[in-house]
């Protein structure tokens, strides 16, 4: 009986691990993430980070900006955008140290690491996507999608 139980357990444990692994790879990262220990170099050629800075999460401009971004999340994910938030100047996150904001600020960084937009006031998703669509990298992505054969 003990051998049968050991055999059943040894067969089920790897299966449960595989089930957990497949669920983790299918899930997309959340659109809005805290920028606590992240570095911008981790996003090179993968995503376009939009970094939203504020001195407190209660800043009305911060609240408005996050609401605008959430309202049109599909337009942002279509352009490989991830939103990073930093509302604690005292923590001195690596992103805050690199971009050096003063008070509220929104910064759009292109896939190649260049700053494409930096504003001290909330921006609509339309303004953000326009800034993205003007970049040479985005124009090349659109052309490559058009040239790709339809499935």
DSSP file (Angstrom, degrees, kcal/mol; ACC not computed):
  #  RESIDUE AA STRUCTURE BP1 BP2  ACC     N-H-->O    O-->H-N    N-H-->O    O-->H-N    TCO  KAPPA ALPHA  PHI   PSI    X-CA   Y-CA   Z-CA
    1    1 A X     >        0   0    0      0, 0.0     4,-2.3     0, 0.0     5,-0.2   0.000 360.0 360.0 360.0 -40.2    0.0    0.0    0.0
    2    2 A X  H  >  +     0   0    0      1,-0.2     4,-2.4     2,-0.2     5,-0.2   0.872 360.0  52.2 -65.6 -36.8    2.8    2.4    0.8
    3    3 A X  H  > S+     0   0    0      2,-0.2     4,-2.4     1,-0.2    -1,-0.2   0.898 109.0  49.4 -66.9 -39.4    4.5    1.7   -2.5
    4    4 A X  H  > S+     0   0    0      2,-0.2     4,-2.6     1,-0.2    -2,-0.2   0.922 111.7  48.7 -65.2 -43.7    1.3    2.5   -4.4
    5    5 A X  H  X S+     0   0    0     -4,-2.3     4,-2.5     1,-0.2     5,-0.2   0.917 111.9  49.2 -62.1 -43.3    0.8    5.8   -2.4
    6    6 A X  H  X S+     0   0    0     -4,-2.4     4,-2.4     1,-0.2    -1,-0.2   0.899 111.8  49.5 -62.8 -40.7    4.4    6.8   -3.1
    7    7 A X  H  X S+     0   0    0     -4,-2.4     4,-1.5     2,-0.2    -2,-0.2   0.923 111.7  47.7 -64.5 -44.8    3.9    6.0   -6.8
    8    8 A X  H  X S+     0   0    0     -4,-2.6     4,-2.0     1,-0.2    -2,-0.2   0.924 113.8  47.1 -63.6 -45.4    0.7    8.0   -7.1
    9    9 A X  H  X S+     0   0    0     -4,-2.5     4,-2.3     1,-0.2    -1,-0.2   0.904 110.1  52.4 -63.8 -41.3    2.3   11.0   -5.3
   10   10 A X  H  X S+     0   0    0     -4,-2.4     4,-0.7     1,-0.2    -1,-0.2   0.804 112.5  46.8 -66.5 -26.8    5.4   10.9   -7.4
   11   11 A X  H  X S+     0   0    0     -4,-1.5     4,-0.8    -5,-0.2    -1,-0.2   0.833 115.0  44.8 -80.9 -33.4    3.2   10.9  -10.5
   12   12 A X  H  X S+     0   0    0     -4,-2.0     4,-2.3     2,-0.2     5,-0.2   0.824 100.9  65.0 -83.1 -32.0    1.0   13.8   -9.4
   13   13 A X  H  X S+     0   0    0     -4,-2.3     4,-1.9     1,-0.2     5,-0.2   0.936 104.0  45.3 -61.4 -48.6    3.5   16.2   -8.0
   14   14 A X  H  X S+     0   0    0     -4,-0.7     4,-2.2     1,-0.2    -1,-0.2   0.875 111.7  54.4 -62.4 -34.4    5.2   16.9  -11.4
   15   15 A X  H  X S+     0   0    0     -4,-0.8     4,-2.1     2,-0.2    -1,-0.2   0.900 107.5  48.7 -65.4 -39.7    1.8   17.3  -13.0
   16   16 A X  H  X S+     0   0    0     -4,-2.3     4,-1.9     1,-0.2    -1,-0.2   0.876 110.6  51.6 -68.0 -35.4    0.7   19.9  -10.5
   17   17 A X  H  X S+     0   0    0     -4,-1.9     4,-2.1    -5,-0.2    -2,-0.2   0.901 109.6  49.6 -66.0 -40.2    4.0   21.8  -11.1
   18   18 A X  H  X S+     0   0    0     -4,-2.2     4,-2.3     1,-0.2    -2,-0.2   0.889 108.8  53.0 -65.1 -38.8    3.4   21.7  -14.9
   19   19 A X  H  X S+     0   0    0     -4,-2.1     4,-1.4     1,-0.2    -1,-0.2   0.889 110.2  47.4 -64.4 -38.8   -0.1   23.0  -14.4
   20   20 A X  H  X S+     0   0    0     -4,-1.9     4,-1.6     2,-0.2    -1,-0.2   0.897 110.7  52.4 -68.6 -39.7    1.2   25.9  -12.4
   21   21 A X  H  X S+     0   0    0     -4,-2.1     4,-1.6     1,-0.2    -2,-0.2   0.907 107.8  50.1 -63.5 -43.3    3.9   26.7  -14.9
   22   22 A X  H  X S+     0   0    0     -4,-2.3     4,-1.3     1,-0.2    -1,-0.2   0.862 109.4  51.7 -67.8 -33.9    1.6   26.9  -17.9
   23   23 A X  H  X S+     0   0    0     -4,-1.4     4,-1.0     1,-0.2    -1,-0.2   0.865 108.5  51.8 -67.7 -35.3   -0.8   29.2  -16.1
   24   24 A X  H  < S+     0   0    0     -4,-1.6    -2,-0.2     1,-0.2    -1,-0.2   0.844 108.8  49.3 -72.1 -33.3    2.0   31.6  -15.2
   25   25 A X  H  < S+     0   0    0     -4,-1.6    -1,-0.2     1,-0.2    -2,-0.2   0.786 107.9  53.8 -79.2 -25.7    3.3   31.9  -18.8
   26   26 A X  H  < S+     0   0    0     -4,-1.3     2,-0.3    -5,-0.2    -1,-0.2   0.779  88.7  91.8 -77.8 -26.0   -0.1   32.6  -20.3
   27   27 A X  S  < S-     0   0    0     -4,-1.0     2,-0.2    -5,-0.1     3,-0.1  -0.522  72.3-137.7 -76.4 130.7   -0.8   35.5  -18.0
   28   28 A X        -     0   0    0     -2,-0.3     3,-0.1     1,-0.1    -2,-0.1  -0.561  30.9 -98.7 -80.7 149.8    0.2   38.9  -19.3
   29   29 A X        -     0   0    0     -2,-0.2    -1,-0.1     1,-0.1     4,-0.1  -0.357  49.6 -92.6 -65.3 150.9    1.8   41.3  -16.8
   30   30 A X        -     0   0    0      1,-0.1    53,-0.1     2,-0.1    -1,-0.1  -0.299  28.5-125.8 -63.0 150.0   -0.6   43.9  -15.4
   31   31 A X  S    S+     0   0    0      1,-0.1    52,-3.3    51,-0.1     2,-0.5   0.911  96.9  46.9 -62.8 -43.6   -0.7   47.2  -17.2
   32   32 A X  E    S+a   83   0A   0     50,-0.2     2,-0.3    52,-0.1    52,-0.2  -0.898  70.5 164.2-110.5 124.4    0.1   49.3  -14.1
   33   33 A X  E     -a   84   0A   0     50,-3.0    52,-2.2    -2,-0.5     2,-0.2  -0.965  40.2-105.5-135.3 149.1    2.9   48.2  -11.8
   34   34 A X  E     -a   85   0A   0     -2,-0.3     3,-0.2    50,-0.2    52,-0.2  -0.521  22.0-142.6 -72.1 145.1    4.9   50.0   -9.0
   35   35 A X        +     0   0    0     50,-2.9    60,-0.5     1,-0.2     3,-0.3   0.060  56.4 130.8 -94.6  24.7    8.4   51.0  -10.1
   36   36 A X  S    S+     0   0    0      1,-0.2    58,-0.5    49,-0.2    59,-0.2   0.899  85.3   0.6 -49.2 -66.0    9.9   50.1   -6.7
   37   37 A X  S    S+     0   0    0     -3,-0.2    -1,-0.2    56,-0.1     2,-0.1   0.231 102.6 118.7-112.0  13.5   13.0   48.0   -7.6
   38   38 A X        -     0   0    0     -3,-0.3    57,-0.5    -4,-0.1     2,-0.4  -0.462  48.1-151.4 -81.9 151.5   12.7   48.0  -11.4
   39   39 A X    >   -     0   0    0     -2,-0.1     3,-1.2    55,-0.1     4,-0.2  -0.925  20.0-128.7-117.2 149.6   15.3   49.4  -13.8
   40   40 A X  G >  S+     0   0    0     -2,-0.4     3,-1.9     1,-0.3     4,-0.4   0.765 102.6  71.4 -68.2 -25.0   14.5   50.9  -17.2
   41   41 A X  G >  S+     0   0    0      1,-0.3     3,-0.9     2,-0.2    -1,-0.3   0.759  85.9  67.8 -64.9 -22.1   17.1   48.7  -18.9
   42   42 A X  G <  S+     0   0    0     -3,-1.2    -1,-0.3     1,-0.2    -2,-0.2   0.635  99.6  50.5 -70.1 -12.8   14.9   45.7  -18.3
   43   43 A X  G X> S+     0   0    0     -3,-1.9     3,-2.2    -4,-0.2     4,-2.1   0.473  76.7 133.8-102.7  -4.6   12.3   47.1  -20.7
   44   44 A X  T <4 S-     0   0    0     -3,-0.9    68,-0.2    -4,-0.4    67,-0.1  -0.235  85.5  -7.6 -54.4 127.7   14.8   47.8  -23.6
   45   45 A X  T 34 S+     0   0    0     66,-3.3    -1,-0.3     2,-0.2    67,-0.1   0.460 129.8  71.0  66.0   4.7   13.3   46.5  -26.9
   46   46 A X  T <4 S+     0   0    0     -3,-2.2     2,-0.3     1,-0.4    -2,-0.2   0.765 101.9   4.6-110.8 -48.6   10.4   44.8  -25.1
   47   47 A X     <  -     0   0    0     -4,-2.1     2,-0.7    64,-0.2    -1,-0.4  -0.875  57.5-123.6-137.4 165.1    8.1   47.5  -23.8
   48   48 A X  E     -b   81   0A   0     32,-3.1    34,-1.4    -2,-0.3     2,-0.2  -0.917  34.8-148.9-108.8 100.8    7.5   51.2  -23.8
   49   49 A X  E     -b   82   0A   0     -2,-0.7    60,-2.8    60,-0.2     2,-0.6  -0.514   9.5-162.0 -72.6 135.2    7.3   52.2  -20.2
   50   50 A X  E     -bC  83 108A   0     32,-2.7    34,-2.5    -2,-0.2     2,-0.5  -0.980  15.1-158.8-110.0 114.5    5.1   55.2  -19.2
   51   51 A X  E     -bC  84 107A   0     56,-3.2    56,-2.5    -2,-0.6     2,-0.6  -0.846   6.4-164.0-102.3 125.5    6.3   56.3  -15.8
   52   52 A X  E     -bC  85 106A   0     32,-3.0    34,-2.3    -2,-0.5     2,-0.3  -0.939  10.6-170.4-111.0 115.6    3.9   58.3  -13.7
   53   53 A X  E     +bC  86 105A   0     52,-3.4    52,-1.8    -2,-0.6     2,-0.3  -0.794  13.7 157.1-104.7 146.6    5.6   60.1  -10.8
   54   54 A X        -     0   0    0     32,-2.0    50,-0.1    -2,-0.3    35,-0.1  -0.962  46.2-124.9-157.0 160.0    3.9   61.9   -7.9
   55   55 A X  S    S+     0   0    0     -2,-0.3    34,-0.3     1,-0.2     2,-0.3   0.666  98.6  10.2 -81.5 -16.3    4.9   62.9   -4.4
   56   56 A X  S >  S-     0   0    0     32,-0.1     3,-1.6    30,-0.1    -1,-0.2  -0.979  70.9-121.9-156.3 148.9    1.9   61.1   -2.9
   57   57 A X  T 3  S+     0   0    0     -2,-0.3    31,-0.1    30,-0.3    -2,-0.0   0.606 110.6  66.0 -69.6  -7.6   -0.8   58.7   -4.3
   58   58 A X  T 3   +     0   0    0     29,-0.1    -1,-0.3     4,-0.1     2,-0.2   0.428  68.7 122.9 -91.8   0.4   -3.4   61.2   -3.2
   59   59 A X    <>  -     0   0    0     -3,-1.6     4,-2.3     1,-0.2     3,-0.3  -0.470  62.7-139.9 -62.0 124.2   -2.2   63.8   -5.7
   60   60 A X  H  > S+     0   0    0      1,-0.2     4,-2.5    -2,-0.2     5,-0.2   0.844 102.3  54.6 -58.2 -34.1   -5.3   64.6   -7.9
   61   61 A X  H  > S+     0   0    0      2,-0.2     4,-2.4     1,-0.2    -1,-0.2   0.901 108.8  48.2 -66.0 -40.0   -3.2   64.8  -11.0
   62   62 A X  H  > S+     0   0    0     -3,-0.3     4,-2.5     2,-0.2     5,-0.2   0.929 111.9  49.1 -63.7 -46.7   -1.9   61.3  -10.3
   63   63 A X  H  X S+     0   0    0     -4,-2.3     4,-2.0     1,-0.2    -2,-0.2   0.913 113.1  47.2 -60.6 -44.4   -5.4   59.9   -9.6
   64   64 A X  H  X S+     0   0    0     -4,-2.5     4,-2.4    -5,-0.2    -1,-0.2   0.912 111.7  50.7 -63.0 -43.4   -6.7   61.5  -12.9
   65   65 A X  H  X S+     0   0    0     -4,-2.4     4,-2.2     1,-0.2    -2,-0.2   0.928 110.8  47.2 -63.1 -46.1   -3.7   60.1  -14.9
   66   66 A X  H  X S+     0   0    0     -4,-2.5     4,-2.4     1,-0.2    -1,-0.2   0.894 111.3  52.2 -63.7 -39.3   -4.2   56.6  -13.7
   67   67 A X  H  X S+     0   0    0     -4,-2.0     4,-2.0    -5,-0.2    -1,-0.2   0.915 109.8  48.7 -63.1 -42.6   -7.9   56.7  -14.3
   68   68 A X  H  X S+     0   0    0     -4,-2.4     4,-1.0     1,-0.2    -2,-0.2   0.902 112.3  48.6 -63.6 -40.6   -7.3   57.9  -17.9
   69   69 A X  H  < S+     0   0    0     -4,-2.2     3,-0.4     1,-0.2    -2,-0.2   0.902 112.4  47.5 -67.6 -41.2   -4.7   55.1  -18.5
   70   70 A X  H >< S+     0   0    0     -4,-2.4     3,-1.2     1,-0.2    -1,-0.2   0.862 104.8  61.2 -67.0 -35.2   -7.0   52.4  -17.1
   71   71 A X  H 3< S+     0   0    0     -4,-2.0    -1,-0.2     1,-0.3    -2,-0.2   0.805 117.5  28.5 -63.9 -29.7  -10.0   53.6  -19.2
   72   72 A X  T >X S+     0   0    0     -4,-1.0     4,-1.1    -3,-0.4     3,-0.5  -0.250  74.7 139.5-126.8  46.0   -8.1   53.0  -22.5
   73   73 A X  H <>  +     0   0    0     -3,-1.2     4,-2.7     1,-0.2     5,-0.2   0.827  66.9  62.5 -59.7 -35.2   -5.8   50.1  -21.5
   74   74 A X  H 3> S+     0   0    0      1,-0.2     4,-1.9     2,-0.2    -1,-0.2   0.894 100.6  52.0 -62.0 -40.5   -6.4   48.3  -24.8
   75   75 A X  H <4 S+     0   0    0     -3,-0.5     4,-0.5     1,-0.2    -1,-0.2   0.841 112.9  46.6 -64.4 -31.8   -4.9   51.1  -26.9
   76   76 A X  H ><>S+     0   0    0     -4,-1.1     5,-2.0    -3,-0.2     3,-1.1   0.916 110.3  49.5 -77.4 -43.9   -1.8   51.1  -24.6
   77   77 A X  H ><5S+     0   0    0     -4,-2.7     3,-1.6     1,-0.3    -2,-0.2   0.829 103.0  63.0 -65.9 -29.2   -1.2   47.3  -24.6
   78   78 A X  T 3<5S+     0   0    0     -4,-1.9    -1,-0.3     1,-0.3    -2,-0.2   0.790 107.0  44.8 -61.3 -27.1   -1.5   47.3  -28.4
   79   79 A X  T < 5S-     0   0    0     -3,-1.1    -1,-0.3    -4,-0.5    -2,-0.2   0.129 121.0-107.6-104.5  18.3    1.6   49.5  -28.4
   80   80 A X  T < 5 +     0   0    0     -3,-1.6   -32,-3.1     1,-0.2     2,-0.4   0.848  62.9 162.7  60.5  38.8    3.5   47.4  -25.8
   81   81 A X  E   < - b   0  48A   0     -5,-2.0     2,-0.4   -34,-0.2   -32,-0.2  -0.721  21.6-173.9 -91.9 136.9    3.1   50.0  -23.1
   82   82 A X  E     - b   0  49A   0    -34,-1.4   -32,-2.7    -2,-0.4     2,-0.6  -0.995  18.9-138.8-123.1 136.1    3.6   49.2  -19.4
   83   83 A X  E     -ab  32  50A   0    -52,-3.3   -50,-3.0    -2,-0.4     2,-0.4  -0.842  15.7-166.9 -99.3 124.9    2.7   51.9  -16.8
   84   84 A X  E     -ab  33  51A   0    -34,-2.5   -32,-3.0    -2,-0.6     2,-0.4  -0.919   6.6-157.7-108.8 135.5    5.1   52.2  -13.9
   85   85 A X  E     +ab  34  52A   0    -52,-2.2   -50,-2.9    -2,-0.4     2,-0.3  -0.911  14.3 179.3-116.9 142.6    4.1   54.3  -10.9
   86   86 A X  E     + b   0  53A   0    -34,-2.3   -32,-2.0    -2,-0.4   -30,-0.1  -0.888  14.6 156.6-141.1 106.9    6.3   56.0   -8.3
   87   87 A X        +     0   0    0     -2,-0.3     2,-0.4   -34,-0.2   -30,-0.3   0.095  57.1  78.9-117.8  21.4    4.5   57.9   -5.5
   88   88 A X    >>  +     0   0    0    -32,-0.1     3,-1.2     1,-0.1     4,-0.6  -0.790  46.9 178.4-132.7  90.7    7.3   57.8   -2.9
   89   89 A X  G >4 S+     0   0    0     -2,-0.4     3,-0.7   -34,-0.3    -1,-0.1   0.799  82.2  62.7 -61.7 -27.1   10.1   60.3   -3.4
   90   90 A X  G 34 S+     0   0    0      1,-0.2    -1,-0.3   -35,-0.2   -35,-0.0   0.754  92.8  62.5 -70.2 -23.8   11.7   59.1   -0.2
   91   91 A X  G <4 S-     0   0    0     -3,-1.2    -1,-0.2     1,-0.0    -2,-0.2   0.743  89.2-151.8 -74.1 -22.9   12.2   55.6   -1.5
   92   92 A X    <<  -     0   0    0     -3,-0.7    -3,-0.1    -4,-0.6    -2,-0.1   0.940  16.6-160.3  49.3  59.6   14.5   56.9   -4.3
   93   93 A X     >  -     0   0    0     -5,-0.3     4,-2.5     1,-0.1     5,-0.2  -0.224  29.1-109.0 -63.1 157.4   13.8   54.1   -6.7
   94   94 A X  H  > S+     0   0    0    -58,-0.5     4,-1.8     1,-0.2     5,-0.1   0.865 121.3  52.3 -57.4 -36.1   16.2   53.5   -9.6
   95   95 A X  H  > S+     0   0    0    -60,-0.5     4,-2.4   -57,-0.5     5,-0.3   0.918 109.9  47.9 -66.8 -42.6   13.7   54.9  -12.0
   96   96 A X  H  > S+     0   0    0      1,-0.2     4,-2.2     2,-0.2     5,-0.3   0.888 110.8  51.7 -64.8 -39.6   13.3   58.1  -10.0
   97   97 A X  H  < S+     0   0    0     -4,-2.5    -1,-0.2     1,-0.2    -2,-0.2   0.872 113.4  44.7 -65.7 -36.1   17.0   58.5   -9.7
   98   98 A X  H  < S+     0   0    0     -4,-1.8    -2,-0.2    -5,-0.2    -1,-0.2   0.912 123.0  33.0 -74.5 -42.8   17.5   58.1  -13.5
   99   99 A X  H  < S-     0   0    0     -4,-2.4    -2,-0.2    -5,-0.1    -3,-0.2   0.672  87.7-153.6 -92.9 -18.2   14.6   60.4  -14.6
  100  100 A X     <  -     0   0    0     -4,-2.2    -3,-0.1    -5,-0.3    -4,-0.1   0.903  18.6-169.6  48.2  62.8   14.7   63.0  -11.7
  101  101 A X        -     0   0    0     -5,-0.3     2,-0.5     4,-0.1    -1,-0.1  -0.367  17.4-143.2 -77.8 160.8   11.1   64.2  -11.6
  102  102 A X        -     0   0    0      2,-0.2     2,-0.1    -2,-0.1   -49,-0.1  -0.960  65.2 -45.1-123.3 111.0    9.9   67.2   -9.6
  103  103 A X  S    S+     0   0    0     -2,-0.5     2,-0.2   -49,-0.1    -2,-0.1  -0.437 121.7   7.1  68.2-140.2    6.4   66.6   -8.2
  104  104 A X  S    S+     0   0    0     16,-0.2     2,-0.3    -2,-0.1   -50,-0.2  -0.549  77.5 153.9 -76.0 138.3    4.0   65.2  -10.7
  105  105 A X  E     -C   53   0A   0    -52,-1.8   -52,-3.4    -2,-0.2     2,-0.4  -0.949  31.1-152.1-161.4 145.0    5.4   64.1  -14.0
  106  106 A X  E     -CD  52 119A   0     13,-2.7    13,-2.5    -2,-0.3     2,-0.4  -0.985  16.8-172.9-119.7 132.4    4.6   61.6  -16.8
  107  107 A X  E     -CD  51 118A   0    -56,-2.5   -56,-3.2    -2,-0.4     2,-0.5  -0.991  10.4-158.6-129.7 127.3    7.5   60.2  -18.9
  108  108 A X  E     -CD  50 117A   0      9,-2.8     8,-2.7    -2,-0.4     9,-1.5  -0.922  10.6-166.9-104.3 126.5    7.1   58.0  -22.0
  109  109 A X  E     - D   0 115A   0    -60,-2.8   -60,-0.2    -2,-0.5     6,-0.2  -0.957  14.1-135.6-116.4 128.9   10.2   56.0  -22.8
  110  110 A X    >   -     0   0    0      4,-2.9     3,-2.1    -2,-0.5   -61,-0.2  -0.230  32.9 -96.4 -77.0 170.9   10.5   54.3  -26.2
  111  111 A X  T 3  S+     0   0    0      1,-0.3   -66,-3.3     2,-0.1   -65,-0.2   0.756 123.8  57.2 -61.0 -25.6   11.7   50.7  -26.7
  112  112 A X  T 3  S-     0   0    0    -68,-0.2    -1,-0.3   -67,-0.1   -68,-0.1   0.443 121.5-104.8 -86.8   1.4   15.2   51.9  -27.5
  113  113 A X  S <  S+     0   0    0     -3,-2.1     2,-0.2     1,-0.3    -2,-0.1   0.425  76.5 133.1  94.6  -0.6   15.4   53.7  -24.1
  114  114 A X        -     0   0    0      1,-0.1    -4,-2.9    -5,-0.0     2,-0.6  -0.580  63.1-112.7 -84.8 148.0   15.0   57.3  -25.4
  115  115 A X  E     +D  109   0A   0     -6,-0.2    -6,-0.3    -2,-0.2     3,-0.1  -0.700  35.5 176.2 -79.8 117.4   12.6   59.7  -23.7
  116  116 A X  E     +     0   0A   0     -8,-2.7     2,-0.3    -2,-0.6    -7,-0.2   0.689  66.5  13.0 -95.4 -22.5    9.8   60.3  -26.1
  117  117 A X  E     +D  108   0A   0     -9,-1.5    -9,-2.8     2,-0.0     2,-0.3  -0.967  54.5 177.2-157.3 135.8    7.5   62.5  -23.9
  118  118 A X  E     +D  107   0A   0     -2,-0.3     2,-0.3   -11,-0.2   -11,-0.2  -0.926  16.5 166.2-143.6 116.2    8.0   64.3  -20.6
  119  119 A X  E     -D  106   0A   0    -13,-2.5   -13,-2.7    -2,-0.3     4,-0.1  -0.976  36.6-146.2-135.4 145.3    5.1   66.4  -19.2
  120  120 A X  S    S+     0   0    0     -2,-0.3     2,-0.3   -15,-0.2   -16,-0.2   0.248  85.5  54.6 -91.5  13.3    4.4   68.0  -15.8
  121  121 A X  S    S-     0   0    0    -15,-0.1   -15,-0.2   -60,-0.0    -2,-0.1  -0.959 100.3 -77.8-141.4 158.7    0.6   67.5  -16.2
  122  122 A X        -     0   0    0     -2,-0.3     2,-0.4   -17,-0.1    -2,-0.1  -0.243  45.0-153.2 -58.2 144.1   -1.7   64.5  -16.9
  123  123 A X        -     0   0    0     -4,-0.1     2,-0.1   -58,-0.0    -1,-0.1  -0.938  13.9-119.2-120.6 142.0   -1.9   63.5  -20.5
  124  124 A X     >  -     0   0    0     -2,-0.4     4,-2.0     1,-0.1     5,-0.2  -0.359  27.1-114.4 -72.9 159.4   -4.7   61.7  -22.3
  125  125 A X  H  > S+     0   0    0      1,-0.2     4,-3.1     2,-0.2     5,-0.3   0.851 118.3  60.0 -62.5 -33.5   -4.2   58.3  -23.8
  126  126 A X  H  > S+     0   0    0      2,-0.2     4,-2.1     1,-0.2    -1,-0.2   0.925 106.0  45.9 -59.9 -44.8   -4.7   59.9  -27.2
  127  127 A X  H  > S+     0   0    0      2,-0.2     4,-1.9     1,-0.2    -2,-0.2   0.889 114.1  49.0 -65.8 -38.4   -1.7   62.3  -26.6
  128  128 A X  H  X S+     0   0    0     -4,-2.0     4,-2.1     2,-0.2    -2,-0.2   0.936 112.3  46.6 -66.8 -46.4    0.4   59.4  -25.4
  129  129 A X  H  X S+     0   0    0     -4,-3.1     4,-3.0     1,-0.2    -1,-0.2   0.852 109.6  55.0 -67.5 -32.6   -0.4   57.1  -28.3
  130  130 A X  H  X S+     0   0    0     -4,-2.1     4,-1.2    -5,-0.3    -1,-0.2   0.923 108.1  49.2 -62.7 -42.6    0.2   60.0  -30.8
  131  131 A X  H  X S+     0   0    0     -4,-1.9     4,-0.5     1,-0.2    -2,-0.2   0.892 113.8  46.6 -63.0 -39.0    3.7   60.5  -29.3
  132  132 A X  H >< S+     0   0    0     -4,-2.1     3,-1.5     1,-0.2     6,-0.4   0.935 109.4  53.5 -66.5 -46.1    4.3   56.7  -29.7
  133  133 A X  H 3< S+     0   0    0     -4,-3.0    -1,-0.2     1,-0.3    -2,-0.2   0.704 102.8  59.2 -66.4 -19.4    3.0   56.6  -33.2
  134  134 A X  H 3< S+     0   0    0     -4,-1.2    -1,-0.3    -3,-0.2    -2,-0.2   0.678  84.4  99.8 -79.8 -18.3    5.3   59.4  -34.3
  135  135 A X  S <X S-     0   0    0     -3,-1.5     4,-2.1    -4,-0.5     5,-0.2  -0.391  78.9-127.2 -73.5 146.5    8.4   57.4  -33.3
  136  136 A X  H  > S+     0   0    0      1,-0.2     4,-2.2     2,-0.2     5,-0.2   0.854 108.6  57.2 -59.4 -35.4   10.4   55.6  -36.0
  137  137 A X  H  > S+     0   0    0      2,-0.2     4,-2.1     1,-0.2    -1,-0.2   0.927 108.5  44.9 -63.2 -43.9   10.3   52.4  -34.1
  138  138 A X  H  > S+     0   0    0     -6,-0.4     4,-2.4     2,-0.2    -1,-0.2   0.901 111.3  53.1 -67.5 -40.1    6.5   52.4  -34.0
  139  139 A X  H  X S+     0   0    0     -4,-2.1     4,-2.1     1,-0.2    -1,-0.2   0.887 109.9  48.9 -62.0 -37.9    6.2   53.3  -37.7
  140  140 A X  H  X S+     0   0    0     -4,-2.2     4,-2.4     2,-0.2    -1,-0.2   0.893 109.0  52.8 -67.6 -39.8    8.5   50.3  -38.5
  141  141 A X  H  X S+     0   0    0     -4,-2.1     4,-2.0     2,-0.2    -2,-0.2   0.915 110.0  48.4 -60.5 -42.9    6.4   48.0  -36.3
  142  142 A X  H  X S+     0   0    0     -4,-2.4     4,-2.0     1,-0.2    -2,-0.2   0.917 111.5  49.5 -64.7 -43.6    3.2   49.1  -38.2
  143  143 A X  H  X S+     0   0    0     -4,-2.1     4,-2.1     1,-0.2    -1,-0.2   0.894 109.9  51.3 -63.0 -39.8    4.9   48.6  -41.6
  144  144 A X  H  X S+     0   0    0     -4,-2.4     4,-1.4     1,-0.2    -1,-0.2   0.881 109.3  50.5 -65.7 -37.6    6.1   45.1  -40.6
  145  145 A X  H  < S+     0   0    0     -4,-2.0    -1,-0.2     1,-0.2    -2,-0.2   0.882 110.5  49.4 -67.3 -37.0    2.6   44.1  -39.5
  146  146 A X  H  < S+     0   0    0     -4,-2.0    -2,-0.2     1,-0.2    -1,-0.2   0.887 112.3  47.9 -67.2 -37.8    1.2   45.3  -42.8
  147  147 A X  H  < S+     0   0    0     -4,-2.1    -1,-0.2    -5,-0.2    -2,-0.2   0.727  90.6  98.6 -75.9 -22.4    3.8   43.4  -44.8
  148  148 A X  S  < S-     0   0    0     -4,-1.4     2,-0.1    -5,-0.2    -3,-0.0  -0.416  86.1-106.3 -68.4 139.3    3.2   40.2  -42.8
  149  149 A X        -     0   0    0     -2,-0.1     2,-0.2     1,-0.1    -1,-0.1  -0.394  35.3-113.3 -66.3 141.6    0.9   37.7  -44.5
  150  150 A X              0   0    0      1,-0.1    -1,-0.1    -4,-0.1    -4,-0.0  -0.502 360.0 360.0 -75.0 142.6   -2.5   37.4  -43.0
  151  151 A X              0   0    0     -2,-0.2    -1,-0.1     0, 0.0    -2,-0.0   0.418 360.0 360.0-103.3 360.0   -3.4   34.1  -41.4
